[in-house]
Amino acid sequence: MTAAKFIALDKPSAADKWVNDVFNQTDLLGSQPEMGCAVPVLLGSSYREIIFASYRIVYKI
């Protein structure tokens, strides 16, 4: 189950807001891909991470 679906079980409007907020945060990565931190267990790789709310978003640059 995705995080949005889990949130929607309790409050659908909160799930919609959460999804929009995640997209707003990750849209910044298009222009600032190095804004996240290097993933500690993958040092030396091109993987980075950002923390959004209590979620870890790992991405590759």
C-alpha positions as CSV (number, residue, x, y, z in Angstrom):
1,M,0.0,0.0,0.0
2,T,1.4,3.4,-0.9
3,A,1.7,6.1,1.7
4,A,-1.0,8.2,0.0
5,K,-3.5,5.3,0.1
6,F,-2.7,4.7,3.7
7,I,-3.3,8.3,4.6
8,A,-6.5,8.3,2.5
9,L,-8.0,5.5,4.6
10,D,-8.3,8.0,7.4
11,K,-8.6,11.4,5.7
12,P,-8.7,11.6,1.8
13,S,-8.2,15.4,1.8
14,A,-5.0,15.0,3.8
15,A,-3.8,12.4,1.3
16,D,-4.3,14.8,-1.6
17,K,-2.4,17.5,0.2
18,W,0.4,15.1,1.1
19,V,0.7,14.0,-2.6
20,N,0.8,17.7,-3.8
21,D,3.4,18.6,-1.2
22,V,5.6,15.6,-2.2
23,F,5.4,16.6,-5.9
24,N,6.2,20.3,-5.0
25,Q,9.3,19.2,-3.0
26,T,10.5,16.7,-5.6
27,D,9.9,19.2,-8.5
28,L,12.8,21.2,-7.1
29,L,15.1,18.3,-7.8
30,G,14.8,19.0,-11.5
31,S,16.7,22.3,-11.1
32,Q,18.7,21.4,-8.0
33,P,19.4,17.7,-8.2
34,E,22.2,17.9,-5.6
35,M,20.1,19.5,-2.9
36,G,19.7,16.1,-1.2
37,C,22.3,14.4,0.9
38,A,24.4,11.5,-0.3
39,V,22.9,8.2,0.8
40,P,25.2,7.0,3.7
41,V,25.2,3.3,2.7
42,L,25.8,4.1,-0.9
43,L,28.7,6.6,-0.6
44,G,30.5,7.1,-3.9
45,S,27.4,6.5,-5.9
46,S,25.1,8.9,-7.6
47,Y,22.2,8.2,-5.2
48,R,20.9,11.0,-3.0
49,E,18.1,11.4,-0.5
50,I,15.7,14.0,0.8
51,I,13.5,13.6,3.9
52,F,9.9,14.6,3.5
53,A,7.7,14.5,6.6
54,S,8.7,11.1,8.0
55,Y,9.5,9.6,4.6
56,R,12.9,9.0,3.0
57,I,12.9,9.7,-0.8
58,V,16.0,8.2,-2.5
59,Y,16.8,9.3,-6.1
60,K,19.6,9.0,-8.6
61,I,21.3,11.9,-10.3
